Amino acid sequence: MAGLLSGLEQFGLGNLEHMDLYESTQSSQGDAKQAAAPVVVQETDFLFDKTYSCPICDSEFKTRTVKIGKAKLIGTDIDLRPKYENIDMLKYDVILCPNCGYSSLSRYFKFVTAPQAKAITAVITKSFKKRTEDKETYTYEDALERYKLTLANAIVKQAKASEKAYICLKTAWLLRGHMESLDQSKPDYMKKKTELESDENEFLKNALEGFLAARQTEGFPMCGMDESTVDYLIAVTAVRFEQYDVATKLVSGILISPTANPRMKDKTRDLKELLMKKIKEQKAAK
């Protein structure tokens, strides 16, 4: 009986005619498994340097930016904070000009009026210390500094209440991400956690105040969000700070809204259950 590989001699491969079919395969698979190293995902895998032109001073600069579609969304918190696998994208949503100090969330970076540019130049740029943007990744501390500078710019340029509220909201989310990243084995863990929780609450309270004001004076979409999404954010934050009358009114409005999408209504029903539970507990405590 001819071997499975008989005839290879015509190709000059007669020495391979007697190879064992499965032994060699298993051996090669074993070698492959042994050679394969575990894949270690780094934060830098999601980032690249993107060039921007500053609308204040016209200088060009590069900043670390997340590659579109690279990060995988793994869930959201009850207040819609997005969570991604292997990276916190919130750390990279601020664009900061290292020459003049103009800083903004990416959504608003290009949109500056002449009076706003004049105010930023007079107040921010005048005292800003130029810096070199050469870090491969941003720590939570780095990102927090950038968000605070962004909020300062928004105040100086007299941005809309919604923009300032959105900055506060994202800063609160950033602080929550920092808290979740803490090493619980370190002796100062509880102290640091308490500080971050306190700071998060402070930013959330200001976000709530800003969105409530914006809802009365601005139109939709707001910060890229439709009315039901903004109302949901206000409601869920109001529940957190025991402003149950505000939350109740907004929850009811979302549930009867003909324009709210089914996903938002489902989230709102879950929030309503939490709201009813909180109100019941409050009454029981009196």
TASUL-V31752 format. One record per residue. N is the residue number from 1. RES is the residue in three letters. D_FIRST is the distance of its C-alpha to the first C-alpha in whole Angstrom. Layout:
BEGIN
<<N RES D_FIRST> <N RES D_FIRST>>
END
This chain:
BEGIN
<<1 MET 0> <2 ALA 4> <3 GLY 6> <4 LEU 9> <5 LEU 11> <6 SER 10> <7 GLY 13> <8 LEU 15> <9 GLU 17> <10 GLN 18> <11 PHE 21> <12 GLY 21> <13 LEU 19> <14 GLY 16> <15 ASN 18> <16 LEU 17> <17 GLU 13> <18 HIS 13> <19 MET 15> <20 ASP 15> <21 LEU 16> <22 TYR 19> <23 GLU 20> <24 SER 21> <25 THR 23> <26 GLN 25> <27 SER 26> <28 SER 27> <29 GLN 29> <30 GLY 30> <31 ASP 32> <32 ALA 33> <33 LYS 35> <34 GLN 36> <35 ALA 37> <36 ALA 39> <37 ALA 42> <38 PRO 44> <39 VAL 46> <40 VAL 50> <41 VAL 52> <42 GLN 55> <43 GLU 58> <44 THR 58> <45 ASP 55> <46 PHE 57> <47 LEU 60> <48 PHE 61> <49 ASP 64> <50 LYS 66> <51 THR 69> <52 TYR 72> <53 SER 76> <54 CYS 78> <55 PRO 81> <56 ILE 84> <57 CYS 84> <58 ASP 81> <59 SER 79> <60 GLU 75> <61 PHE 73> <62 LYS 70> <63 THR 69> <64 ARG 66> <65 THR 65> <66 VAL 62> <67 LYS 59> <68 ILE 59> <69 GLY 57> <70 LYS 55> <71 ALA 57> <72 LYS 56> <73 LEU 58> <74 ILE 58> <75 GLY 61> <76 THR 65> <77 ASP 68> <78 ILE 71> <79 ASP 73> <80 LEU 70> <81 ARG 69> <82 PRO 65> <83 LYS 63> <84 TYR 60> <85 GLU 57> <86 ASN 57> <87 ILE 60> <88 ASP 64> <89 MET 65> <90 LEU 68> <91 LYS 69> <92 TYR 68> <93 ASP 70> <94 VAL 73> <95 ILE 74> <96 LEU 76> <97 CYS 78> <98 PRO 78> <99 ASN 81> <100 CYS 83> <101 GLY 82> <102 TYR 82> <103 SER 79> <104 SER 78> <105 LEU 75> <106 SER 73> <107 ARG 74> <108 TYR 77> <109 PHE 77> <110 LYS 78> <111 PHE 81> <112 VAL 84> <113 THR 87> <114 ALA 90> <115 PRO 92> <116 GLN 89> <117 ALA 88> <118 LYS 91> <119 ALA 92> <120 ILE 88> <121 THR 89> <122 ALA 93> <123 VAL 92> <124 ILE 88> <125 THR 88> <126 LYS 91> <127 SER 90> <128 PHE 86> <129 LYS 85> <130 LYS 82> <131 ARG 79> <132 THR 75> <133 GLU 72> <134 ASP 69> <135 LYS 68> <136 GLU 64> <137 THR 65> <138 TYR 68> <139 THR 69> <140 TYR 71> <141 GLU 74> <142 ASP 73> <143 ALA 73> <144 LEU 76> <145 GLU 78> <146 ARG 77> <147 TYR 77> <148 LYS 81> <149 LEU 82> <150 THR 80> <151 LEU 83> <152 ALA 85> <153 ASN 85> <154 ALA 85> <155 ILE 88> <156 VAL 90> <157 LYS 89> <158 GLN 90> <159 ALA 87> <160 LYS 86> <161 ALA 86> <162 SER 83> <163 GLU 81> <164 LYS 83> <165 ALA 82> <166 TYR 78> <167 ILE 79> <168 CYS 80> <169 LEU 77> <170 LYS 74> <171 THR 76> <172 ALA 76> <173 TRP 72> <174 LEU 72> <175 LEU 74> <176 ARG 72> <177 GLY 69> <178 HIS 70> <179 MET 71> <180 GLU 68> <181 SER 66> <182 LEU 69> <183 ASP 67> <184 GLN 69> <185 SER 68> <186 LYS 71> <187 PRO 75> <188 ASP 76> <189 TYR 74> <190 MET 76> <191 LYS 79> <192 LYS 77> <193 LYS 76> <194 THR 79> <195 GLU 80> <196 LEU 77> <197 GLU 78> <198 SER 82> <199 ASP 81> <200 GLU 78> <201 ASN 81> <202 GLU 84> <203 PHE 82> <204 LEU 81> <205 LYS 84> <206 ASN 85> <207 ALA 82> <208 LEU 84> <209 GLU 87> <210 GLY 86> <211 PHE 84> <212 LEU 87> <213 ALA 89> <214 ALA 87> <215 ARG 86> <216 GLN 90> <217 THR 90> <218 GLU 87> <219 GLY 85> <220 PHE 81> <221 PRO 78> <222 MET 79> <223 CYS 77> <224 GLY 74> <225 MET 75> <226 ASP 76> <227 GLU 79> <228 SER 77> <229 THR 75> <230 VAL 78> <231 ASP 80> <232 TYR 77> <233 LEU 77> <234 ILE 81> <235 ALA 80> <236 VAL 78> <237 THR 80> <238 ALA 83> <239 VAL 81> <240 ARG 81> <241 PHE 84> <242 GLU 86> <243 GLN 87> <244 TYR 86> <245 ASP 89> <246 VAL 87> <247 ALA 84> <248 THR 85> <249 LYS 86> <250 LEU 83> <251 VAL 80> <252 SER 82> <253 GLY 82> <254 ILE 79> <255 LEU 78> <256 ILE 80> <257 SER 79> <258 PRO 78> <259 THR 76> <260 ALA 74> <261 ASN 71> <262 PRO 69> <263 ARG 67> <264 MET 71> <265 LYS 72> <266 ASP 70> <267 LYS 70> <268 THR 74> <269 ARG 74> <270 ASP 72> <271 LEU 75> <272 LYS 78> <273 GLU 76> <274 LEU 77> <275 LEU 80> <276 MET 81> <277 LYS 80> <278 LYS 82> <279 ILE 85> <280 LYS 85> <281 GLU 85> <282 GLN 88> <283 LYS 90> <284 ALA 89> <285 ALA 90> <286 LYS 94>>
END
